[in-house]
Amino acid sequence: MLKSTIRTLIRALLKMVAKVEIKNIENLRESGSYIFASNHLGILDALLVFHSLERWDFFIPVAEKWGESAFLSWLGKHLNAIFIDRYNPDIRALRAILRRMDKGEVLIIAPEGTRSKTETMAKGKPGVGYLAAKSQFPVIPVAVVGTEDRIFISNLKRFKRTKITVTIGKAFTLPPLPRKDKDKVLEEYTDEIMCQIAVMLPEKYRGVYAEHPRLKQLEKAL
């Protein structure tokens, strides 16, 4: 009951401050575990999950700093957050993530690890590639446009709703990690996920992946 109330409040809040368009929502799976991998532009990004997904069996890795407040820790618990150390190996959190995925839950993750300071794509961290290869669950790339904090705050001050577009890509699965050259392959896997997101974004948002060879291949295949 409490979670349903929170979702309703989040959706009402989003409707007040933003106009959200979701493209290709049919690509989201109604059951089974998968990795929902999105670029990360601003503070509104996390709320979009509650707008996009009808199911509740998902969880979101969140920076440990947000768990330092008693209220935010309580809120995070009811919003299915897992607090994680972004700067050091966090085995406890990793095990918790894999355990929940094994139960069929959906992992919501921003591979960049934090909001982009340049308002374009930053280098993805290898954690998402590792989890995709380790779990063998499909990855659904998600491209978000319009949630930049600068734009959102400016519009808020003018009582103007921010236009946001969420594009859902098609699911794909990465092969298991090989025994040799794991670091190299892991980087390739992470780049694959990021380029699958980038190809759905306008060029100005593509950042460090703008000239990536894999992105060029994906563009030609469109």
N, C-alpha and C positions, 0 to 999 in steps of 0.2 A: 504493500500500500504506500509506504513512504517513498520507495523508488519511483512508483508511477506518478506520485505527486511532484517529485523533483523533476522528472522528465517533462511533465506538463508545464511547470514553472519555467524551465529552461527554454522550451519551445515558445512560450508566451513572450519571454524576454527577447529571444532572437527576432521574433516577429515585430517587436517594437523598434528594434535598432537596426534591422537588416532586411533586405529582400534576397532570399536565398533561392537559387535555381539549382536543381540537381539533375545532371544529365546522365543517361544510361543507368538509371537506378536498378534496372533489371539485372545488371551484372553482379549485384550483391546477392549472396546466397542466403536463403532463409534458414538453413540448418547446416550443421557441420562446422568444423574449425577452419579458419583461414587467417591470413595476416592482412590487415587493412593498413596499407603503407601510404602515407601522405606527406607532401611537402608541408613546411611549417612557417607561416608568415606572421601570425599574430595571436593574441590572447583569445580570439574568438574561435580558433581552430578546434580546440577541444570540445566546445559546445556543439559544433557541427555534427559530431558523432551522434549525439542524442537527437539531433534533427533528422539525420540520414537513416539510422538503423531503427527498425521496429522491434527487433529482438533485444533482450537484456543481458544475454550471456556473453558479454564482452568485458575486457579489462584494459586499462591504460597504464603503462609505465610512466611515472611522474617523478620529476626531480625531488630528491630527498628534502630539499629546503622547504618545500610546501608542506611537509609533514611536521615541521617544527612548531607550528601553531596548533593548539588543541582543537580549535574550530575547524581549521582546514584539514587536519588529520581525520576528524570525525566526518567531514563532508567527503573527503577522498574515499573513505571506507564505503560510503553509501553511493558513490559514483564509480565504484569498481576500480579504484586506483591501486597500483602497486608502487610504493616509493622505492626509488632506486638511486644508487650512487653513480652519477654520470662520469665521474673522473677516476674511479678505481674499479678493479674487477669486483663485481658484486655477485658472488656465487649463490648466496641465499636468494636474491631476487631472480636470478637466472633459473634456479630450480623451481621457484614458485611459478614463473612464466611457463616453463615446459610442462609443469604439472597441470596447470589450468588448460593449456592447449590440448593435452592428452584427454581431458574431460570433454573436449568438443567445443571449447569456448573460442571466441574471436579475439585475437591480439590487435589492438589499435596502437600503431607506432608511427612516430615521425623519425625516419632514419637519420636526419640531420642532428637530432638530439636536443635542439633548442631552436627558438625563433631566429629567423635569418636577420642579421643586422644590416644586410644590403638590400633586403626586399627581393632577393633572387635566390635561387637554389644554392645551398652550400654543400660541401662535400659530405656524402653520407657516411655514417659510421658502420663498421663491419658487423655490428651486433645483429642487424636485421638480416644480413646475408647468412650469418651463422644459424640463426633461428629457423630461417626458411629451409636451409639445407638439412639441419639436424632433425627437424620435425617432419619434413616432407609434406607440409601442408601448403596449399596454394597461396600465392600472393595476389592480392587485388590492389593494383596501383590506383591512387586517388590524387587528382590534381585540384588544388584549391587556388582560387584567384579572388582578390578583393579584400582579404582580411588583414592587410598591413595595419599595424597599430597607428601609424601616422594618419592614414586615411580614415580609419574608424573613429579615432579621437576627434579629428577635425570635423567629421560629419556629425558626431554626437554633440559637439558644441553648437552646431547650427541646427540641431533638432532634425537632421536629415538622415534617412535610413541608408545604410551602406549596401551596395549591390555586391553580392557574393555568388560565385559560380563554383559548384563542386562537380567535377567530371569523374565518373567511375569507369575504370578500365577493365579489360578482360583478365580473368584469372590465368596465372601461369605457375608452373612448378619448376624449381631448380633441382638439378641432380644432387645426390649426396656428395659431401666433400671427399676428395681423394686422399689417399694416405700421403702422397708427395705433393709438394708445392701448395700446401694448404693456404698459406697467406696470400699467394698470388691469385689462386682460384677464388678465395673469399673476397678479394678486392673486385674481381670480375663479376661475382654474383651481386655484390652491393651496387656496382655501377649499372648492372642490368636492371635492378629494381629502380634506381634513380632515373635511368634513361626512359624506362617505361612510364614513369611519372612525367618526366620532362616533355615527352613527345605530345602530351595532351595540354601543355601549357603554352601560352603566347611566348614568342621568342624572348621578350624582355625579362621574363621570369626564369629563364633557364640557367642563368648564372654560370657556375664552373662546368656545367655539362653542355653548354651551348655548342661547342665544337667537338664534342665527343664522337668518335667514329661509330659507336653503337647507336647513338641518337640519329645519325645520318642514315643508317640502315633502316631504322624504324620509320623514319620519315618517308623513305622511298617505298616502303611496304604499304603505306596508307592508300 
